[in-house]
Amino acid sequence: MFEKELFNYIKANFSLDNFNIKFYFGEAPESTKQPYIVMYPLDIDGTKQVLCNENNYTDGESYIQFSIYGLDSSNILYIKKELDTFLALLDIIPNYRILLDNHEGARGGFTENTGLKLETLTRTFTYTTIN
């Protein structure tokens, strides 16, 4: 599954000096120390991108949101910028070639229930498997 491979790749390869960033898929435990990033697949489409392939999610498009949580706005904006740069440079992850990688949008805010600040980044990845 592309989304899980992407998550594992980011978790293993994205790091920043002076930050101990934790990564989660879908949700983070309440006790998680900030800063942390949660990856949410918002929409997935297994329509073939390569003519000879099947419509079985070996090719497709994935719309993903990365939510970056922290207490300091400048820190999470920096993390967001660095993550966006990292994602924009991806072209191959294990088992997949990324054909298109488009920045879609972002928003920030304050989460009332936790006191954390939030920045989000969304990207659409068009991919195919590596044979």
N, C-alpha and C positions, 0 to 999 in steps of 0.2 A: 504494500500500500504506500503510495507516494507520500502521503502526509506524515506517516510514521517514520519513513526513511528521512524525510526532510527534518523532522523534529530531532531525530537521533544525530543527524549530521550537525545541525546547529548546536545542539547540546554539547557535542564532543569538540567542536571547532571554534565556537565563538567565545571569546573571553576578552576582558579589558583589565589592564593593570589597575590596581587599587579598588577593584570591585569584585565581590564574591557573588556573582549572579547565579541564581537558581533558575532552572527551566522546568516548566510543567506543561503537560498536554491536557487541555480541557479545563482543569481546575487545579488550584493549589490548596494545600491544607491551611486551616486558619492560623496555625502556629508558625507559618513561614516567615522568616526574617527577610526584610526588604534589603536591597532591591531584588525583584524577581520578575520573570517574564512568563506569561501564560500564552500558549499558542492555541487558537481556536480555528478549526476548519469551518468556515461559514457556508461554503457551497462546494460540492465536488461534482464533476461531470466526466464520465468515462467515454465520451465520444472520441472515436479514433482521430488522431492527428496525422497519422501516416497511412497512406492509401491502402497498403496491403495488410494492415493490422485489423483486429477485431474491435468491436465496441465493448470491451470488457475491463476497462480501467487499467490496461497496460499503457494506454495513452490517455490523455485527458487534460482537464483544466481544473485547477484548485484555487479557490478564493480563500485566503487565510488572513486572520487578524492576529497580531501580536500585541498583547496588552502588557505594558511595562509599568510596574508599581514601585513606588518609593516615597520617601518623606521629603526629599529635596528636589524641587522642580528643575534646577539646573543640572543635577545629576541624571535625572531620568530623561531630560531632553538630550543630553550628551549620549546616553546609552541608546536612545531611539535613533539618533543620527548615525551612530556607529553600526547599529544593527541594520539600518536601511542600506548603508554602504556595503556591508557584508553580504546581504541578500541580493543586492543589485549585481554583484560580481559572480554569483553562482551560475555555473553552466553544466556541471556534472556533480551528482551525488551518487552514492552506491546504487547501482541498478537503474538509474534514470539519467536522461539528458534533459536539461531544461531548455526548451525551444524559445520561449518568451517569458519574461519576468517583469511585470508592470506594476509600478507603484500606483495604488488606487486612491488612497486617502489616509487621513489621520485626524485624530482629535485628542484633546486633552481634557482634564477635569479633575475634580476633587471628589473622592468617594466618601460620602457622609458617614456611612456605617463603620468605617475602619480608620478614618483619618488619613489614609494614604492618598497620594496624588497618583493620577493615572494618565499615561500617554498611550495612544494606540497607533498602530501602523498596520495598514492592510495592503496586501499584494496579491496579484493573480499570477499563478504559475501555469504555463502550458508545457506539458512534458510528454516524453515517450520513453519506453524502456530501452536499455542498451542491450543489444543482442550479441 
